Amino acid sequence: MDEQKLARGIGWLSLAIGLSLVISPTPGTRAFGMGDRPTLGRLMGARDLVVGTGLLRGKETKTWLMARGINDALDAALILVGMVSGAFPRDRAPVWFALATSFSVASLLLARRVR
């Protein structure tokens, strides 16, 4: 497995998600089970743009993968708290909670393998 290629793929995915959230945040937050929260979507998008850019630069890949993993863990926690408190609609939130958790684990495991 080529860890650097995987990291670049995650970087491109981060850029795509970040750009879509910055340009059109409400459909993104609705899709992620967070309801109509455009400011939250833009903040998450800006964060993803930074992490994606860091990963694509190819320097400090391990650090940027750890940042990606931490970001996804924070997203999972945010979704869980919003779901439990009733702040987020419960129709899509459980799926996105599971995905964010999985992406977090995958990024952190990949970070351990990168030199």
C-alpha positions as CSV (number, residue, x, y, z in Angstrom):
1,M,0.0,0.0,0.0
2,D,1.3,3.4,-0.9
3,E,0.5,5.6,2.1
4,Q,1.5,8.8,0.3
5,K,-1.0,8.2,-2.5
6,L,-3.7,7.5,0.0
7,A,-2.8,10.7,1.9
8,R,-3.1,12.7,-1.4
9,G,-6.4,11.1,-2.1
10,I,-7.6,12.2,1.4
11,G,-6.3,15.6,0.6
12,W,-8.2,15.9,-2.6
13,L,-11.4,14.6,-0.9
14,S,-10.9,17.2,1.9
15,L,-10.6,19.9,-0.7
16,A,-13.7,18.8,-2.6
17,I,-15.8,18.6,0.6
18,G,-14.3,21.9,1.9
19,L,-15.0,23.7,-1.3
20,S,-18.6,22.5,-1.5
21,L,-19.3,23.5,2.1
22,V,-17.8,27.0,1.6
23,I,-19.7,27.6,-1.7
24,S,-23.0,26.0,-0.7
25,P,-23.1,25.2,3.1
26,T,-26.7,24.5,3.8
27,P,-27.1,21.5,1.5
28,G,-24.0,20.1,3.0
29,T,-25.0,20.5,6.6
30,R,-28.5,19.0,5.8
31,A,-26.8,16.0,4.1
32,F,-24.6,15.5,7.1
33,G,-27.6,15.5,9.4
34,M,-26.9,18.9,11.0
35,G,-29.9,20.7,9.7
36,D,-29.8,24.3,8.3
37,R,-26.6,25.7,9.7
38,P,-24.7,27.6,7.0
39,T,-22.2,29.2,9.3
40,L,-21.3,25.8,10.7
41,G,-20.9,24.4,7.2
42,R,-18.7,27.3,6.1
43,L,-16.4,26.8,9.2
44,M,-16.2,23.1,8.5
45,G,-15.5,23.8,4.9
46,A,-12.7,26.3,5.6
47,R,-11.1,23.8,8.0
48,D,-11.3,21.0,5.4
49,L,-9.7,23.4,2.8
50,V,-6.8,24.0,5.1
51,V,-6.3,20.3,5.9
52,G,-6.6,19.3,2.3
53,T,-4.1,21.8,1.2
54,G,-1.7,20.7,3.9
55,L,-2.0,17.1,2.7
56,L,-1.5,17.9,-0.9
57,R,1.7,19.9,-0.2
58,G,3.3,16.6,0.7
59,K,5.2,18.0,3.7
60,E,4.5,16.9,7.3
61,T,2.0,14.3,5.9
62,K,1.7,12.6,9.2
63,T,0.8,15.8,11.0
64,W,-1.9,16.6,8.5
65,L,-3.3,13.1,8.6
66,M,-3.6,13.4,12.3
67,A,-5.3,16.8,11.9
68,R,-7.8,15.1,9.5
69,G,-8.4,12.3,12.0
70,I,-9.0,14.8,14.8
71,N,-11.3,16.9,12.7
72,D,-13.4,13.8,11.8
73,A,-13.5,12.8,15.5
74,L,-14.7,16.3,16.4
75,D,-17.3,16.1,13.7
76,A,-18.5,12.7,15.1
77,A,-18.7,14.2,18.6
78,L,-20.6,17.3,17.3
79,I,-23.1,15.1,15.4
80,L,-23.5,12.8,18.4
81,V,-24.2,15.7,20.8
82,G,-26.5,17.3,18.4
83,M,-28.4,14.1,17.8
84,V,-28.7,13.3,21.5
85,S,-29.8,16.8,22.5
86,G,-32.3,17.0,19.6
87,A,-30.5,20.0,18.0
88,F,-29.9,18.0,14.8
89,P,-32.5,16.0,12.9
90,R,-32.2,12.3,13.7
91,D,-32.9,10.9,10.2
92,R,-29.4,11.2,8.8
93,A,-27.2,12.0,11.8
94,P,-26.5,8.3,12.9
95,V,-25.1,7.4,9.4
96,W,-22.9,10.5,9.4
97,F,-21.8,9.8,12.9
98,A,-20.6,6.3,11.9
99,L,-18.9,7.6,8.8
100,A,-17.1,10.4,10.6
101,T,-15.9,7.9,13.2
102,S,-14.7,5.5,10.5
103,F,-12.9,8.3,8.6
104,S,-11.3,9.5,11.8
105,V,-10.0,6.0,12.6
106,A,-8.8,5.5,9.0
107,S,-6.9,8.8,9.0
108,L,-5.3,8.2,12.4
109,L,-4.2,4.7,11.4
110,L,-2.8,5.9,8.1
111,A,-0.9,8.6,10.0
112,R,0.8,5.9,12.1
113,R,2.0,4.2,8.9
114,V,3.4,7.3,7.2
115,R,7.1,8.1,7.6
